[in-house]
Amino acid sequence: MNNPFIPKLFETLKHYNREMFMKDLMAGIIVGIVALPLAIAFGIASGVSPEQGMITAIIGGFIVSFLGGSKVQIGGPTGAFIVIIYGIIEQYGPSGLIVATIMAGIMLFAMGALKLGSIIKFMPYPIIVGFTSGIALTIFSTQMNDLFGLNIAKVPGDFIEKWGVYFQSMGNISWWSLALGITSIALIFLWPKVSRKIPGSLVAIVLITLAVYLMREFGGITGIETIGDRFSIKASLPQAVTPSINFELIKTLFPAAFTIAMLGAIESLLSAMVADGVIGDHHDSNTELMAQGVANIVVPFFGGIPCTGAIARTMTNINNGGRTPVAGTIHAVMLLLILLFLGPLTKFIPMACLAGVLIVVSYNMSEWRQFRNLLRMPKSDVSVLLITFFLTVLFDLTIAIEVGLVMAIILFMRRIMETSSVSVMEEEVHAHEYAETNEMLSIPQGAAVYEVNGPFFFGVANKFEEQMDQLGERPRVRIIRMRKVPFIDSTGVRNLKNLCLSAKREGTITVLSGVTLNVQEVLEKANFDQFVNTENICPNIYAAIERTQIILEKLPPLKTHHKEK
């Protein structure tokens, strides 16, 4: 697309009608109700207040729908961010989270502006499954305190230490909390058999909250912790705040911000791709990233946390008839009305019930079937999967994503190198350049054709140089056939220069054949004519052999040495 930023909302409004609005209205209201318990649960699990989770869903969700590149994407806080947000708050406090989120927003916007959306979608699948499954296990482990009602004041951040503390505190189990949590999980799993329109998480929260309220008021049962026991909910939007930012803090938070940006980009684009398959549409990945960027720049000023596209809420939107971004904006308005008029009622929600909701979220995130299937794949994929998974669980998501990206690059280069090769021909060569033909061309005596197959970039340039050195005696003219070289980078140019200079010192003249326009432009910018005469850069093998014959005719005959009899 010529214009890098065309929100889908503006496109759809050109042909919008009352029928479409009624469908979007119904979908928006339902998604808003569905998003309520998730926003609260993700906020609390991330180490912030429930209202901060709701604010993220309201402001972030509105911006993502208003400016986004998908017709049906629903934005808000997601489970994937819980681990990274909790870690940032522990290390740098709420102000550090604000700065990191703003930085991540700027990175996301830059990715979209630089049209990197399509590149991010090619993240290797084992890496995505590895850290998604790792995040799921980490979320699950954070909910044990509330599920069992252990009342641990400070749960360690480290995975192994956390479970150590849990086992030490098992004598303090609240059986009421455990019963409520297990009942919540059972309700969420079984409710789809009753209705798929209303989500089980909402039903569980309403029924369990009502049950706990009646137990407290009329049964005299105490010891069941609720949101109100831990947080106070304000039925109003917070005032905008200006964070304190300095260069040292930016440097310190850069890795965390990069992790938020990468995670947000991957999750939002995967969600948009899944949605496209369901509604038969095509999202604009660059516009989507820019919208995600704007949302994450704005939300922190109002106390919100990182947001991205949420696949569960997006699918709920689609299943209830939402087909334009209007449904997403209505979902945000619906959440705002709930916060303003029903916000105080959320204080009655039991913490064990929220733990049950998040345990189901972690189960759905775990992708255990895909994880199991990937274990049957080639060893390189299994290694990437397990390394990313264990780094996520045992260390943190920042390290996991950084190492995962490095591994992805290394594996990509390795596979390119495995498919790239140099072959030598000294008598005949196929004449075809771009179409198959059986015609063979004779190679003049004293010349050899070196066929380069694959891109000539930094990952394989040294390999080509080594292969060239290993390929037999030096001919008087070396034709380097480059018809199968789609591109060349600066390292490739440098190595090709070295090959030509080395050949020249040994008395071998280099002729290039089948140089594509892309490669030729790079060679011209690198002043390659200083190393190979322009006449020796030929468009095809016919011209290269003809040029070789002219060169050989001008060269003095080789001296022959006779042995004494």
Secondary structure, DSSP 8 states (H G I E B T S, - for coil): --SS---HHHHHGGG--HHHHHHHHHHHHHHHHHHHHHHHHHHHHTTS-HHHHHHIIIIIHHHHHHH-S-SS--EE--GGGHHHHHHHHHHHHHHHHHHHHHHHHHHHHHHHHTT-HHHHTT--HHHHHHHHHHHHHHHHHHTHHHHHT---SS--SSHHHHHHHHHHTGGG--HHHHHHHHHHHHHHHHGGGT-SSS-HHHHHHHHHHHHHHHHHHHS------BHHHH----SS----------HHHHHHHHHHHHHHHHHHHHHHHHHHHHHHHHHT----HHHHHHHHHHHHHHGGGGT----EE-HHHHHHHHHTT--SHHHHHHHHHHHHHHHHHHGGGGGGSBHHHHHHHHHHHHHHHH-HHHHHHHTTS-HHHHHHHHHHHHHHHHT-HHHHHHHHHHHHHHHHHHHHHHH-EEEEESSEEE--SSS----EEE--TTEEEEEEES-BSTTTHHHHHHHHHHSSS--SEEEEEEEE---B-HHHHHHHHHHHHHHHHTT-EEEEES--HHHHHHHHHTTGGGTS-GGGEESSHHHHHHHHHHHHHHS----------
